[in-house]
Amino acid sequence: MSPVAKPLLDTIRGARQARPPLWIMRQAGRYLPEYRELRARAGSFLELCYTPALAAEVTLQPLRRFDLDAAILFSDILVIPDALGQEVRFEAGEGPRLEPITPEGLGKLRPDAVLERLAPVFETLERIRGALPPGKTLIGFCGSPWTVATYMIAGAGSTDQAAARIFALTQPQAFAALIDILVEASIAYLVRQFEAGADVVQLFESWAMNLDEQQFRDYVIAPNRKIVEGVRARIPDAAFIGFPRGAAAMLPAYAAAVRPDALGLDYGTPPDFADRALPRSLPVQGNLDPIRLLAGGPQLDLAIDGIIAAFGNRPHIFNLGHGILPQTPIANVERLVRRVKGG
């Protein structure tokens, strides 16, 4: 009996589809009432991430509502610093808060404890794998080292990542040591995600937009390349989606050096530029503006159609160019799914 086709995974492997497969970044989250109800019962956000039955349920919620082609693990990029032993907490309405790392504090991180601490995440993946319909792709993920480091250094998110940029320039040895720790932890984490059932993993480089060319090469390209090569040394056919948000003109360099199987495009990337600049054989993912999805109406249809047309001659996964916004009406998501599927 031949295996059931997985259109999204097949696209990542380079096969063009009759219509682009679809998933939505942050598709499990606050715009869904069923998520808000479960989140209220779960206690802390990290408790939700570390409770396999609940995290698996959250992962599957959007697939019950919408006929999406993939489930993405419900977790957070900051489970890595938490597993390393840095204090991480999520404040309601304020986002993540961490005890800022210092050069002196690097020695307190516990890389040897990462896999044990993240065991509930791997159980979550196993539960999802067992419950997922055969034709659906299971996506794992981690935050890329630069992005995770910005939170670890600043203690919170920021619009300009100034604290991390200054740290990297003024404390280069400590910064290099931190990146090395994150690279090795990420390799181990992603290998176990594949072993637990993930079909593909996405590298979220969410804060690359404020780096100059040399910093982008050093802080983004080099660590991401090490992760991909490190995982593939243990799992040769490991499939990766790279998502370097804000890469702009550095997209071709990222694609050539990191060698992801597919490249995620943020909503600021002109589709015609990406189509011209990237190898025609490289699958791309994206890149609808989440604000357009929130606003809805006829402009949404036009934007969807334009993106599909722009990438009609290459393997393409339809997605947003960043995460879905919490205020997004469910009716607009339903409209998106119908439109992409030709309904």
C-alpha positions in Angstrom: 0.0 0.0 0.0 1.5 3.3 -1.1 1.9 6.1 1.5 -0.7 8.9 1.5 0.6 12.0 -0.2 1.3 15.1 1.9 0.9 18.1 -0.4 2.7 20.5 1.8 5.6 18.2 2.5 5.7 17.3 -1.2 5.9 21.0 -2.0 8.8 21.5 0.4 10.5 18.6 -1.5 10.1 20.6 -4.7 6.9 19.3 -6.3 4.4 21.9 -7.7 0.8 21.4 -6.8 -2.4 22.1 -8.6 -3.0 24.7 -5.9 -0.6 25.9 -3.2 -0.9 24.0 0.1 -1.8 26.3 3.1 -0.9 26.8 6.7 -0.9 30.0 8.8 1.8 31.2 11.1 0.4 31.3 14.7 -2.7 29.4 13.4 -3.3 28.1 16.9 -3.8 31.0 19.2 -5.8 33.9 20.6 -8.1 34.6 17.6 -9.8 31.2 18.3 -12.3 31.1 21.2 -11.6 27.5 21.8 -7.9 28.4 22.4 -8.9 31.2 24.8 -11.1 28.9 26.7 -8.3 26.2 27.1 -5.7 28.9 27.9 -7.8 30.2 30.7 -7.8 26.7 32.3 -4.2 25.9 31.8 -2.5 28.3 34.2 0.6 29.8 32.9 1.6 30.0 29.2 4.6 27.8 29.8 2.5 25.3 31.7 0.3 25.1 28.6 3.4 24.5 26.4 4.7 21.8 28.7 1.5 19.9 29.2 1.4 17.5 26.2 -2.3 16.8 26.3 -3.2 20.5 26.2 -0.5 21.5 23.8 -1.5 18.7 21.4 -5.2 19.8 21.6 -4.2 23.4 20.9 -2.2 22.3 17.9 -5.1 20.4 16.4 -7.8 23.1 17.1 -7.3 25.1 13.8 -7.3 21.9 11.7 -10.8 21.1 13.0 -12.0 24.6 12.0 -10.2 25.0 8.7 -9.0 22.5 6.2 -5.4 23.4 6.5 -2.6 21.3 5.1 -0.4 21.2 8.1 -0.3 21.4 11.9 2.5 23.3 13.6 3.6 22.3 17.1 2.2 24.6 19.7 5.1 25.8 21.8 7.3 28.9 21.9 10.8 29.9 20.8 11.7 30.8 24.4 11.5 27.2 25.7 15.2 26.9 24.7 16.4 29.6 27.2 14.0 28.2 29.7 15.4 24.8 29.3 18.9 26.2 29.6 18.0 27.5 33.0 17.4 31.2 32.3 14.3 32.5 34.1 11.5 32.9 31.6 8.0 34.1 32.3 5.1 35.4 30.3 3.2 38.4 31.7 -0.4 38.9 30.6 -0.6 41.7 28.1 3.2 42.3 28.2 4.8 39.3 26.5 7.8 37.4 27.6 10.1 38.5 30.4 13.5 37.0 31.1 16.3 37.6 33.6 18.8 39.3 31.2 21.9 37.3 30.5 25.3 38.7 31.2 28.7 37.5 30.2 29.2 36.3 33.7 25.9 34.5 33.6 26.8 32.3 30.6 28.4 29.8 32.9 25.1 29.2 34.7 23.4 27.9 31.5 22.8 24.2 31.4 23.0 22.8 27.9 23.1 19.3 29.3 19.6 19.7 30.7 17.9 20.9 27.5 16.5 17.6 26.2 15.3 16.4 29.6 13.5 19.8 30.3 11.9 19.7 26.8 10.7 16.1 27.0 7.1 17.2 27.3 7.4 18.9 23.9 8.5 15.7 22.3 5.6 13.9 23.9 3.3 16.6 22.4 4.7 15.9 18.9 4.1 12.2 19.4 0.5 12.8 20.4 -0.1 15.1 17.4 1.5 12.6 15.1 -0.9 9.9 16.3 -4.0 12.1 15.9 -3.1 13.9 12.6 -4.9 12.7 9.5 -2.5 10.9 7.1 -2.4 13.7 4.4 -1.4 16.5 6.8 2.1 17.6 7.4 3.5 18.1 10.9 5.7 21.1 11.4 8.1 21.5 14.3 10.2 24.6 14.9 12.7 26.5 16.9 13.8 30.1 17.2 17.0 30.9 15.4 20.0 31.8 17.6 20.1 35.5 16.9 16.4 36.0 17.6 16.5 33.9 20.8 19.6 35.8 21.9 17.9 39.1 21.5 15.4 38.1 24.2 18.0 36.5 26.4 20.1 39.6 26.4 17.4 42.3 26.6 15.1 40.4 28.9 12.2 41.2 26.6 11.3 41.8 23.0 12.2 45.1 21.4 11.7 47.0 18.2 15.3 47.6 17.4 17.2 44.9 19.3 19.6 47.5 20.5 20.6 45.7 23.6 21.6 42.6 21.7 23.3 44.5 19.0 25.4 46.5 21.5 26.2 43.3 23.4 27.4 41.6 20.2 29.7 44.5 19.3 31.1 45.2 22.7 31.3 41.7 24.2 32.1 39.7 21.0 33.6 36.7 22.9 30.6 36.3 25.2 28.2 36.8 22.3 29.9 34.1 20.3 29.8 31.8 23.2 26.1 32.4 23.6 25.4 31.8 20.0 27.4 28.5 20.1 25.3 27.4 23.1 22.1 28.2 21.2 23.3 26.4 18.0 24.1 23.2 19.8 20.9 23.3 21.9 18.8 23.9 18.8 20.4 21.0 16.9 19.7 18.6 19.7 16.1 20.0 20.1 15.3 19.7 16.4 16.8 16.2 16.0 14.5 15.1 18.7 11.5 16.8 17.1 12.1 14.8 13.9 12.5 11.6 16.0 9.2 12.4 17.7 7.3 12.7 14.4 7.9 16.1 12.8 7.9 16.0 9.0 9.7 19.4 8.6 10.9 22.1 10.9 10.9 25.9 10.5 13.7 28.2 11.7 12.1 31.4 13.0 14.5 34.3 12.5 12.0 36.9 13.5 14.3 39.8 14.3 16.8 40.0 11.4 15.6 43.3 10.0 17.8 45.7 11.9 21.2 44.1 11.1 23.7 45.4 8.5 25.1 43.0 5.9 28.1 41.8 7.9 26.0 41.3 11.0 23.4 39.4 9.0 26.1 37.1 7.7 27.6 36.6 11.1 24.5 36.5 13.4 21.9 35.0 11.0 23.4 33.1 8.1 26.3 31.4 9.9 24.3 30.0 12.9 21.4 28.9 10.8 23.7 27.1 8.5 25.4 25.3 11.4 21.9 24.2 12.7 20.9 22.8 9.3 24.2 21.1 8.8 24.2 19.7 12.3 20.7 18.3 12.1 21.3 16.8 8.6 24.5 15.1 9.9 22.2 13.0 12.1 19.1 13.0 9.9 20.2 13.4 6.3 16.8 14.0 4.8 15.7 16.5 7.4 13.5 19.1 5.8 13.8 22.8 6.7 11.8 26.0 6.1 14.0 29.0 6.7 12.1 32.2 7.7 14.6 35.1 8.0 12.1 38.0 8.5 13.5 41.2 7.3 16.2 39.7 5.2 15.3 41.9 2.2 18.2 41.8 -0.3 20.0 39.2 1.8 17.5 36.5 0.9 19.5 35.0 -1.9 22.6 34.9 0.3 20.7 33.2 3.1 19.1 30.7 0.7 22.5 29.8 -0.9 24.4 29.4 2.4 21.8 27.9 4.8 20.3 25.7 2.1 16.8 25.3 3.5 14.4 23.2 1.5 11.9 26.1 1.4 12.2 29.8 2.1 9.6 31.7 4.0 9.0 35.3 2.9 7.9 38.1 5.1 5.1 40.4 3.9 7.5 43.2 3.1 9.2 41.1 0.4 7.9 41.9 -3.1 6.9 38.6 -4.7 8.3 39.6 -8.1 11.7 40.3 -6.5 11.7 37.0 -4.7 10.7 35.1 -7.8 13.5 36.8 -9.8 16.2 36.6 -7.2 15.8 33.0 -5.9 16.4 29.8 -7.8 13.3 28.7 -9.6 13.7 25.2 -8.0 13.5 26.6 -4.5 10.0 26.4 -2.9 8.8 29.6 -1.3 6.3 30.2 1.4 4.1 33.3 2.1 3.5 36.1 2.1 0.2 37.7 2.8 0.2 40.7 5.1 -1.6 39.8 8.3 -3.3 43.2 8.3 -4.9 42.4 5.0 -6.3 39.2 6.5 -7.6 41.2 9.5 -9.2 43.8 7.3 -10.9 41.3 4.9 -13.2 42.2 2.1 -12.5 42.4 -1.6 -8.9 43.6 -1.1 -8.1 40.3 0.6 -9.2 38.3 -2.4 -7.1 40.5 -4.7 -4.0 40.1 -2.5 -4.4 36.3 -2.3 -4.9 36.0 -6.0 -1.8 38.3 -6.7 0.5 36.1 -4.5 -0.7 32.9 -6.0 -0.2 34.3 -9.5 3.3 35.6 -8.7 4.5 32.2 -7.6 2.6 30.2 -10.1 5.7 28.9 -11.8 7.5 27.5 -8.8 6.6 25.3 -5.8 4.7 27.6 -3.4 3.2 27.2 0.1 0.6 29.8 0.9 1.0 31.5 4.2 1.1 34.9 5.9 4.3 36.9 5.9 4.2 36.8 9.8 1.8 35.6 12.5 -1.9 35.9 12.4 -3.1 38.8 14.6 -5.3 38.0 17.6 -8.1 40.4 16.4 -8.5 38.6 13.1 -12.1 37.6 12.4 -12.6 33.9 11.9 -14.8 34.6 8.9 -11.8 36.2 7.2 -9.7 33.1 7.8 -12.5 31.0 6.3 -12.5 33.3 3.3 -8.8 32.9 2.9 -9.0 29.1 3.0 -11.8 29.1 0.4 -9.9 31.5 -1.9 -6.6 29.6 -1.8 -8.5 26.3 -2.5 -10.4 27.8 -5.3 -13.8 27.8 -3.6 
